[in-house]
């Protein structure tokens, strides 16, 4: 068996087990497989090498035969592709699909600053309700991105050439963790899960434990605060959630977009490889209150039946917490925030590293889930009060010391983010006042640090002589002024001099 097809023994926690524990148990096969996975990670990334060779051998996919009706049969799906080829293919679909059926826009940005593209498939009529589909929030889950694109191609083929209507418009984000996905192709970190935020320190990559990675787990970085990071996690953990909800630009951009697009009536987050349909909640073993518990059970059963009917493959369906407790996940955030259906769909498999031949079959599973999910939305929303979403979660109040080491451009970017957030939380119920106060204080602190930084630079440029403008002179505290030298007393600010000169008069003045 080629080494590229070794199925790494990764349990549901997401970590490769420690060989030490298995040696104690005498499990030599497990140890051998773990060592093979370590060899893969330390080598020249055999999965990348194999797929690069596949791309060279495959027939070109941007040809005249790439037309609606033939999108899903393209040679593009013969191999896994890096992000530039994936976006090249999707952009070709945008250009070759008639009547603006498929359009592209930027939904968010990455830590590095890359735009994260989203693609909207619209039906015959505009202005309809929308379902959002995210995939590859975890970078190592290559199959989720490629299979999602295959599902998109299938939906377009059926809509344009077979007149198979869509019940809703669809917005797809094929590569949510774009920076992390790039790293899986360009570094030894084929099994990277998190984004590439260095977190202000160097955390070495350990291919055996596969847990000593820098970065934030984007699927733990969503709100609300009440279910965020309930069990504190170290930065080196695969599931480190970040310092606060939406601390990462990837998640903050998606959250902001959803806040301004209330036509979204459902959300699906695609992962691998548990072979499960997971419904809220993930943060607690308690089920959602009635009638949502029954509605989620019916939703999961409907999707199970649809997959089996279309593909003959059996998937499980359960509350997400039965797999393991997880805090800050996207699907739970969406349901708690908007009161609308959301699921995590775990593609069936044996490893994060799978052959590219599994792309079409996994894509068929996604298509079955999408259609069943859409058909189930009206029943889910019937006879329930869907809350008017309020931006219940804002970034924690920024600390001044965290801002002082930032550059001018970073401070301005931070200010812009908070101003956008203020626009989201302003207005509406009185319950928003506390959130408005937090954001305004953060804006004030950013402005204060920015102004102080600019003044410090001017003082450094002008020197510390008497010619410094009054408003640029450093302010002295009362304790410092008592210990001023004669020379330093001469450069007191005008305001300080007046205050001292008139102090006795103010103190003993008689009120009229």
NUNUPA-499376 format. One line per field, with one value per residue (C-alpha): residue number from 1; residue in three letters; x, y, z. Coordinates in Angstrom, 1 decimal. Layout:
# residues N
pos = NUM  ...
code = Ala  ...
px = X  ...
py = Y  ...
pz = Z  ...
//
This chain:
# residues 512
pos = 1  2  3  4  5  6  7  8  9  10  11  12  13  14  15  16  17  18  19  20  21  22  23  24  25  26  27  28  29  30  31  32  33  34  35  36  37  38  39  40  41  42  43  44  45  46  47  48  49  50  51  52  53  54  55  56  57  58  59  60  61  62  63  64  65  66  67  68  69  70  71  72  73  74  75  76  77  78  79  80  81  82  83  84  85  86  87  88  89  90  91  92  93  94  95  96  97  98  99  100  101  102  103  104  105  106  107  108  109  110  111  112  113  114  115  116  117  118  119  120  121  122  123  124  125  126  127  128  129  130  131  132  133  134  135  136  137  138  139  140  141  142  143  144  145  146  147  148  149  150  151  152  153  154  155  156  157  158  159  160  161  162  163  164  165  166  167  168  169  170  171  172  173  174  175  176  177  178  179  180  181  182  183  184  185  186  187  188  189  190  191  192  193  194  195  196  197  198  199  200  201  202  203  204  205  206  207  208  209  210  211  212  213  214  215  216  217  218  219  220  221  222  223  224  225  226  227  228  229  230  231  232  233  234  235  236  237  238  239  240  241  242  243  244  245  246  247  248  249  250  251  252  253  254  255  256  257  258  259  260  261  262  263  264  265  266  267  268  269  270  271  272  273  274  275  276  277  278  279  280  281  282  283  284  285  286  287  288  289  290  291  292  293  294  295  296  297  298  299  300  301  302  303  304  305  306  307  308  309  310  311  312  313  314  315  316  317  318  319  320  321  322  323  324  325  326  327  328  329  330  331  332  333  334  335  336  337  338  339  340  341  342  343  344  345  346  347  348  349  350  351  352  353  354  355  356  357  358  359  360  361  362  363  364  365  366  367  368  369  370  371  372  373  374  375  376  377  378  379  380  381  382  383  384  385  386  387  388  389  390  391  392  393  394  395  396  397  398  399  400  401  402  403  404  405  406  407  408  409  410  411  412  413  414  415  416  417  418  419  420  421  422  423  424  425  426  427  428  429  430  431  432  433  434  435  436  437  438  439  440  441  442  443  444  445  446  447  448  449  450  451  452  453  454  455  456  457  458  459  460  461  462  463  464  465  466  467  468  469  470  471  472  473  474  475  476  477  478  479  480  481  482  483  484  485  486  487  488  489  490  491  492  493  494  495  496  497  498  499  500  501  502  503  504  505  506  507  508  509  510  511  512
code = Unk  Unk  Unk  Unk  Unk  Unk  Unk  Unk  Unk  Unk  Unk  Unk  Unk  Unk  Unk  Unk  Unk  Unk  Unk  Unk  Unk  Unk  Unk  Unk  Unk  Unk  Unk  Unk  Unk  Unk  Unk  Unk  Unk  Unk  Unk  Unk  Unk  Unk  Unk  Unk  Unk  Unk  Unk  Unk  Unk  Unk  Unk  Unk  Unk  Unk  Unk  Unk  Unk  Unk  Unk  Unk  Unk  Unk  Unk  Unk  Unk  Unk  Unk  Unk  Unk  Unk  Unk  Unk  Unk  Unk  Unk  Unk  Unk  Unk  Unk  Unk  Unk  Unk  Unk  Unk  Unk  Unk  Unk  Unk  Unk  Unk  Unk  Unk  Unk  Unk  Unk  Unk  Unk  Unk  Unk  Unk  Unk  Unk  Unk  Unk  Unk  Unk  Unk  Unk  Unk  Unk  Unk  Unk  Unk  Unk  Unk  Unk  Unk  Unk  Unk  Unk  Unk  Unk  Unk  Unk  Unk  Unk  Unk  Unk  Unk  Unk  Unk  Unk  Unk  Unk  Unk  Unk  Unk  Unk  Unk  Unk  Unk  Unk  Unk  Unk  Unk  Unk  Unk  Unk  Unk  Unk  Unk  Unk  Unk  Unk  Unk  Unk  Unk  Unk  Unk  Unk  Unk  Unk  Unk  Unk  Unk  Unk  Unk  Unk  Unk  Unk  Unk  Unk  Unk  Unk  Unk  Unk  Unk  Unk  Unk  Unk  Unk  Unk  Unk  Unk  Unk  Unk  Unk  Unk  Unk  Unk  Unk  Unk  Unk  Unk  Unk  Unk  Unk  Unk  Unk  Unk  Unk  Unk  Unk  Unk  Unk  Unk  Unk  Unk  Unk  Unk  Unk  Unk  Unk  Unk  Unk  Unk  Unk  Unk  Unk  Unk  Unk  Unk  Unk  Unk  Unk  Unk  Unk  Unk  Unk  Unk  Unk  Unk  Unk  Unk  Unk  Unk  Unk  Unk  Unk  Unk  Unk  Unk  Unk  Unk  Unk  Unk  Unk  Unk  Unk  Unk  Unk  Unk  Unk  Unk  Unk  Unk  Unk  Unk  Unk  Unk  Unk  Unk  Unk  Unk  Unk  Unk  Unk  Unk  Unk  Unk  Unk  Unk  Unk  Unk  Unk  Unk  Unk  Unk  Unk  Unk  Unk  Unk  Unk  Unk  Unk  Unk  Unk  Unk  Unk  Unk  Unk  Unk  Unk  Unk  Unk  Unk  Unk  Unk  Unk  Unk  Unk  Unk  Unk  Unk  Unk  Unk  Unk  Unk  Unk  Unk  Unk  Unk  Unk  Unk  Unk  Unk  Unk  Unk  Unk  Unk  Unk  Unk  Unk  Unk  Unk  Unk  Unk  Unk  Unk  Unk  Unk  Unk  Unk  Unk  Unk  Unk  Unk  Unk  Unk  Unk  Unk  Unk  Unk  Unk  Unk  Unk  Unk  Unk  Unk  Unk  Unk  Unk  Unk  Unk  Unk  Unk  Unk  Unk  Unk  Unk  Unk  Unk  Unk  Unk  Unk  Unk  Unk  Unk  Unk  Unk  Unk  Unk  Unk  Unk  Unk  Unk  Unk  Unk  Unk  Unk  Unk  Unk  Unk  Unk  Unk  Unk  Unk  Unk  Unk  Unk  Unk  Unk  Unk  Unk  Unk  Unk  Unk  Unk  Unk  Unk  Unk  Unk  Unk  Unk  Unk  Unk  Unk  Unk  Unk  Unk  Unk  Unk  Unk  Unk  Unk  Unk  Unk  Unk  Unk  Unk  Unk  Unk  Unk  Unk  Unk  Unk  Unk  Unk  Unk  Unk  Unk  Unk  Unk  Unk  Unk  Unk  Unk  Unk  Unk  Unk  Unk  Unk  Unk  Unk  Unk  Unk  Unk  Unk  Unk  Unk  Unk  Unk  Unk  Unk  Unk  Unk  Unk  Unk  Unk  Unk  Unk  Unk  Unk  Unk  Unk  Unk  Unk  Unk  Unk  Unk  Unk  Unk  Unk  Unk  Unk  Unk  Unk  Unk  Unk  Unk  Unk  Unk  Unk  Unk  Unk  Unk  Unk  Unk  Unk  Unk  Unk  Unk  Unk  Unk  Unk  Unk  Unk  Unk  Unk  Unk  Unk  Unk  Unk  Unk  Unk  Unk  Unk  Unk  Unk  Unk  Unk  Unk  Unk  Unk  Unk  Unk
px = 0.0  1.5  2.4  0.0  -2.9  -1.9  -4.9  -3.6  -5.1  -6.7  -9.4  -12.5  -10.7  -8.7  -5.2  -2.9  -2.5  0.8  3.0  4.1  0.5  0.2  3.6  2.4  -0.6  1.5  -0.4  2.4  0.1  -1.1  2.5  3.5  0.7  1.5  5.1  4.0  1.9  4.9  7.0  4.4  4.4  8.2  8.7  8.1  4.3  3.6  0.0  1.0  3.5  0.9  -1.7  0.8  1.6  -2.1  -2.6  0.2  -1.3  -4.9  -6.4  -6.9  -10.1  -10.5  -11.6  -14.5  -16.2  -16.6  -20.2  -23.3  -24.5  -20.8  -19.4  -19.5  -17.9  -14.9  -11.4  -11.0  -12.3  -9.7  -7.3  -7.2  -6.2  -4.4  -6.4  -5.4  -6.7  -9.9  -10.7  -9.7  -12.2  -15.0  -14.3  -14.7  -18.1  -19.1  -18.2  -19.8  -23.1  -25.8  -28.2  -25.9  -27.0  -23.6  -21.9  -18.9  -18.3  -15.9  -17.5  -14.5  -10.7  -8.0  -5.4  -2.8  -5.2  -6.4  -10.0  -12.2  -14.5  -18.1  -20.3  -24.0  -26.2  -29.5  -32.7  -34.9  -36.3  -34.2  -34.6  -35.4  -34.4  -30.8  -29.0  -25.3  -22.8  -19.3  -16.6  -12.9  -13.0  -10.3  -7.5  -6.6  -10.0  -9.3  -12.2  -14.7  -13.6  -13.4  -16.6  -18.4  -17.3  -18.5  -21.9  -22.0  -21.3  -24.0  -26.6  -25.7  -25.9  -29.3  -30.6  -29.4  -29.8  -32.3  -34.5  -34.4  -35.4  -33.7  -36.0  -33.6  -30.6  -27.3  -24.2  -21.1  -17.8  -15.6  -12.4  -13.2  -9.7  -7.8  -4.5  -4.5  -5.3  -2.4  -0.1  -1.1  0.2  3.3  4.7  5.1  1.8  -0.5  -2.6  -2.9  -6.3  -6.3  -5.7  -2.2  -2.4  1.0  -0.6  2.4  4.7  6.4  4.7  6.6  4.8  4.8  3.7  3.4  1.0  -0.2  -1.3  1.5  0.3  0.0  -3.3  -6.9  -9.6  -12.1  -14.8  -14.4  -14.2  -17.9  -20.2  -22.2  -20.1  -22.3  -21.0  -17.5  -14.4  -16.2  -13.3  -10.1  -7.8  -4.0  -2.8  -1.0  -4.3  -5.9  -9.1  -7.7  -10.7  -8.8  -9.0  -12.6  -15.5  -14.8  -11.2  -10.2  -10.9  -12.3  -15.0  -15.7  -16.3  -18.8  -20.6  -20.8  -22.1  -24.8  -25.9  -26.7  -28.3  -31.4  -32.7  -30.5  -32.8  -30.4  -26.7  -24.6  -21.0  -19.2  -16.4  -14.8  -14.6  -17.0  -19.9  -22.5  -25.2  -24.7  -27.4  -27.1  -26.1  -22.4  -21.6  -24.0  -25.5  -28.9  -31.1  -32.7  -36.0  -39.2  -40.2  -36.7  -35.5  -38.1  -37.6  -33.8  -34.5  -36.8  -34.3  -31.5  -33.7  -34.8  -31.2  -30.2  -33.0  -32.1  -28.4  -29.3  -32.0  -29.6  -26.3  -27.0  -24.6  -25.7  -24.9  -25.6  -27.6  -27.2  -26.8  -23.3  -22.4  -22.8  -19.6  -17.8  -18.4  -17.3  -17.7  -17.9  -18.9  -20.5  -23.6  -24.5  -23.7  -26.1  -29.0  -28.5  -28.2  -31.0  -33.2  -33.0  -31.9  -28.2  -26.2  -22.6  -22.3  -19.3  -18.4  -17.9  -14.3  -11.3  -8.8  -8.2  -6.0  -8.2  -7.7  -9.0  -11.3  -13.6  -14.4  -17.5  -19.1  -18.6  -20.0  -23.1  -23.6  -23.5  -26.0  -28.4  -28.0  -28.5  -31.7  -33.1  -32.1  -33.9  -37.0  -37.1  -36.7  -40.5  -41.5  -38.7  -39.7  -43.4  -45.2  -42.0  -41.1  -37.8  -36.0  -35.0  -31.3  -29.4  -25.6  -25.5  -21.8  -19.1  -15.4  -14.2  -13.3  -9.8  -6.9  -4.7  -1.5  -2.5  -2.7  0.6  2.8  0.7  1.6  -0.3  -1.9  -2.9  -4.4  -6.4  -7.6  -8.7  -10.5  -12.3  -13.4  -14.8  -16.6  -18.2  -19.2  -20.7  -22.9  -24.1  -25.0  -26.4  -30.1  -32.9  -33.6  -32.3  -30.5  -28.0  -26.8  -24.2  -22.8  -22.7  -20.8  -18.2  -17.6  -17.5  -14.9  -12.8  -13.0  -12.0  -9.0  -7.9  -8.1  -6.2  -3.4  -3.3  -3.1  -0.5  1.6  1.5  2.4  5.3  6.6  6.4  8.1  10.9  11.3  11.2  13.3  12.6  13.4  11.2  10.1  7.8  4.2  2.3  -0.1  2.8  4.6  4.5  2.1  3.6  1.8  1.7  4.2  6.6  6.2  7.3  10.6  11.2  14.6  15.0  15.5  12.5  10.3  11.1  9.4  6.2  3.2  1.3  -1.7  0.3  1.9  -1.6  -2.9  -0.2  -0.3  -4.1  -4.3  -4.4  -7.0  -9.3  -8.8  -9.7  -12.1  -15.4  -18.5  -20.8
py = 0.0  3.4  5.6  8.3  5.9  5.2  5.9  7.8  6.5  9.7  9.3  11.5  14.0  14.9  14.1  11.3  9.1  9.2  6.1  5.9  4.9  2.3  0.8  0.3  -1.5  -3.5  -2.3  -2.6  -2.1  1.3  2.3  1.4  3.4  6.4  6.2  6.2  9.3  11.0  10.0  11.5  14.8  15.0  14.1  16.3  15.9  12.8  13.7  17.0  15.2  12.6  15.1  17.3  14.3  13.7  17.2  16.8  13.6  14.8  16.3  20.1  21.2  24.7  23.6  24.3  21.3  22.9  24.0  23.8  20.2  19.0  20.9  17.9  15.6  17.8  16.4  19.0  16.4  13.8  15.3  17.4  21.0  23.9  27.0  28.8  26.0  25.7  29.4  29.3  26.5  28.3  31.5  29.7  28.4  31.9  33.1  30.2  30.0  32.0  34.7  35.4  32.1  31.8  35.0  35.6  37.9  38.3  37.2  37.6  37.9  35.7  36.5  37.1  39.3  37.0  37.6  34.6  34.1  33.0  31.8  32.3  30.0  31.8  30.4  31.8  34.5  36.8  38.0  34.6  33.0  31.7  28.7  29.1  26.3  26.4  23.9  23.3  25.3  22.8  23.0  19.3  18.2  18.5  16.3  18.8  21.6  19.5  17.6  20.9  22.3  19.0  19.5  23.1  21.9  19.3  21.8  24.1  21.3  20.2  23.8  25.0  22.0  19.7  22.4  20.9  23.9  25.1  25.7  28.4  30.4  28.9  30.7  28.4  29.2  26.3  27.2  28.9  28.4  29.7  30.4  27.0  25.3  27.0  25.8  22.2  22.5  24.5  23.3  20.0  20.6  18.5  17.8  21.5  22.1  25.7  29.0  30.5  33.2  32.9  34.0  36.1  33.1  30.3  26.9  24.2  21.7  18.2  15.7  12.8  14.6  16.9  19.2  21.7  24.0  27.7  29.2  29.3  26.6  28.6  26.1  27.1  30.8  31.7  33.0  33.4  34.3  32.1  28.9  30.1  28.3  26.9  24.6  26.7  25.3  26.0  27.7  24.5  22.5  21.6  23.2  26.4  28.9  32.2  34.9  35.8  35.1  36.4  37.3  35.9  37.9  34.7  34.3  37.9  38.5  35.6  36.8  40.4  39.2  37.0  40.0  42.0  39.1  38.1  36.3  33.4  30.6  27.8  26.8  23.7  23.3  20.4  18.4  15.0  12.1  10.8  9.9  11.8  14.4  16.5  18.8  21.4  21.5  20.7  22.7  20.8  17.3  18.9  18.9  22.1  23.1  21.9  21.9  22.3  19.0  17.1  19.2  18.5  14.8  14.9  16.9  14.4  11.4  13.1  13.6  10.1  8.7  11.0  9.9  6.2  6.6  8.4  6.6  3.5  4.8  4.8  7.9  8.4  11.3  12.6  15.6  16.9  16.7  12.9  12.8  15.2  18.5  21.5  25.2  28.0  25.9  27.5  25.4  26.0  29.7  30.0  28.2  30.1  33.5  33.1  30.3  28.7  25.2  24.4  21.2  19.9  17.3  15.0  13.2  9.4  8.2  6.6  9.4  13.0  11.8  10.1  9.3  11.8  9.2  9.7  13.3  12.5  10.0  12.5  15.2  13.1  12.7  16.5  17.0  14.6  16.5  19.9  18.9  17.2  20.1  22.6  20.5  20.3  24.0  25.0  22.3  23.3  27.0  26.2  27.2  28.6  32.1  32.9  35.6  38.8  38.4  41.0  41.2  39.6  39.0  41.6  41.3  41.7  45.2  45.8  46.4  49.4  47.4  45.1  48.1  49.9  47.4  47.7  49.7  52.7  50.6  47.9  50.5  52.0  48.6  47.8  51.1  50.3  46.9  48.4  51.1  48.5  46.6  49.7  50.1  46.5  46.9  50.4  50.9  48.6  47.2  48.6  45.3  46.4  49.3  47.3  46.0  49.5  50.7  48.0  48.8  52.6  52.1  50.0  52.7  55.3  53.2  52.6  56.4  57.2  54.8  56.0  59.7  58.9  57.0  59.9  62.4  60.3  60.1  63.9  64.5  62.1  64.0  67.5  66.6  67.7  71.4  74.4  74.8  71.7  72.8  72.9  70.1  67.8  68.2  65.3  65.6  65.4  63.8  65.7  63.3  63.8  67.6  67.7  66.1  68.3  69.8  73.5  72.9  70.7  73.2  75.7  73.4  72.9  73.2  76.5  74.8  73.5  76.9  78.6  76.0  76.5  80.3  80.5  77.7  79.8  82.2  79.3  77.7  80.7  82.4  83.5  82.4  85.3
pz = 0.0  -0.9  2.1  0.8  1.6  5.2  7.4  10.3  13.6  14.8  17.4  17.6  19.7  16.6  18.0  16.9  20.0  21.8  21.0  24.7  25.8  23.1  23.8  27.4  26.0  23.6  20.6  18.0  15.0  16.4  17.1  13.5  12.0  14.2  13.2  9.5  10.1  11.7  8.7  6.3  8.2  8.3  4.7  1.6  2.2  0.1  -0.3  -2.0  -4.2  -5.2  -6.1  -7.9  -10.1  -10.5  -11.8  -14.3  -15.6  -15.7  -18.8  -18.7  -17.0  -18.5  -22.0  -24.3  -22.9  -19.5  -20.0  -17.8  -17.7  -17.8  -14.8  -12.4  -14.9  -15.3  -15.0  -12.2  -9.8  -10.7  -8.1  -5.0  -6.0  -4.3  -3.7  -6.9  -9.1  -7.0  -7.4  -11.1  -11.7  -9.7  -11.5  -14.8  -13.6  -12.7  -16.2  -18.1  -16.1  -17.8  -16.2  -13.2  -11.8  -10.1  -8.6  -6.5  -3.6  -0.6  2.6  5.0  5.1  6.6  9.3  6.6  4.7  1.9  0.8  1.4  -1.6  -1.4  -4.3  -4.6  -6.6  -7.3  -8.6  -11.4  -9.1  -7.0  -3.4  -2.0  1.3  1.5  3.0  3.9  3.5  5.0  4.3  5.2  8.4  9.4  6.8  6.8  5.7  2.0  1.0  2.3  0.0  -3.1  -2.5  -1.8  -5.1  -6.7  -5.1  -6.4  -9.9  -9.6  -8.5  -11.3  -13.9  -12.6  -12.4  -15.8  -18.1  -16.4  -15.0  -11.5  -9.4  -6.2  -3.2  -1.9  -3.0  -1.8  -0.5  -0.5  1.2  -0.1  1.8  5.1  6.6  3.5  5.2  6.9  3.6  1.9  4.7  4.2  0.6  1.2  4.6  6.4  8.2  6.0  9.1  10.2  11.7  12.9  11.2  11.0  13.8  15.5  18.9  19.7  20.3  18.6  19.1  17.3  15.1  16.5  13.8  16.3  18.7  16.0  18.7  19.2  16.5  16.7  15.5  16.5  15.9  13.8  14.7  18.4  17.8  17.5  20.2  22.2  25.2  27.4  25.6  24.7  26.0  29.1  29.6  29.2  26.5  26.1  23.0  21.8  21.8  18.5  19.8  21.2  20.7  20.7  23.4  22.7  20.3  16.7  17.6  14.2  11.0  9.4  11.9  12.5  8.8  8.6  11.7  10.3  7.0  8.6  10.8  7.7  5.7  7.6  4.6  5.6  6.9  7.5  7.7  7.1  8.2  6.4  8.1  7.9  8.7  11.4  9.0  11.1  10.9  14.1  15.4  18.2  21.0  21.1  24.3  26.6  26.8  27.4  24.2  22.8  24.3  22.8  20.1  18.6  20.0  18.0  15.0  14.9  15.4  12.4  10.4  11.1  10.2  6.9  5.9  6.9  4.7  1.8  1.7  1.9  -0.8  -3.2  -2.5  -0.4  2.3  6.0  8.1  11.7  13.2  16.8  19.0  18.6  22.3  22.1  19.9  22.3  24.0  21.9  22.6  20.1  17.1  14.0  13.9  17.5  17.2  14.2  16.0  19.2  17.5  14.8  16.0  12.6  11.6  11.4  11.3  11.2  8.4  8.9  5.7  6.0  5.8  7.6  7.7  6.8  4.0  1.4  -2.3  -4.8  -6.2  -3.2  -4.3  -6.5  -4.0  -1.1  -3.3  -3.9  -0.1  0.2  -2.6  -0.9  2.4  0.8  -0.9  2.2  4.4  2.1  2.0  5.8  6.5  6.2  8.7  11.0  11.0  11.2  14.5  16.2  17.0  15.3  17.3  15.7  15.9  17.9  17.7  21.1  21.0  20.5  20.9  24.5  25.4  24.0  26.5  26.0  26.6  23.7  21.4  22.2  20.2  17.1  14.0  12.7  10.0  12.5  14.8  12.0  10.9  14.5  14.6  11.4  12.7  15.9  14.0  11.8  14.9  16.5  13.4  13.9  17.6  17.5  17.7  18.8  22.2  25.5  26.0  23.4  25.5  27.4  24.1  22.6  25.7  25.3  21.6  22.3  25.0  22.7  20.0  22.6  23.7  20.1  19.4  22.6  21.9  18.3  19.4  22.1  19.6  17.0  19.7  20.9  17.4  17.0  20.3  19.3  16.0  17.6  20.6  24.1  24.0  24.9  21.3  21.5  21.1  24.4  23.4  22.6  25.9  28.2  31.1  34.6  37.5  40.8  42.4  39.5  39.6  43.2  42.2  39.1  38.6  38.0  34.3  34.1  36.0  33.2  30.6  32.5  30.2  30.1  31.6  34.6  35.2  35.2  37.5  40.1  39.8  40.4  42.9  46.1  44.6  43.7  47.0  49.2  46.9  48.6  46.8  45.9
//
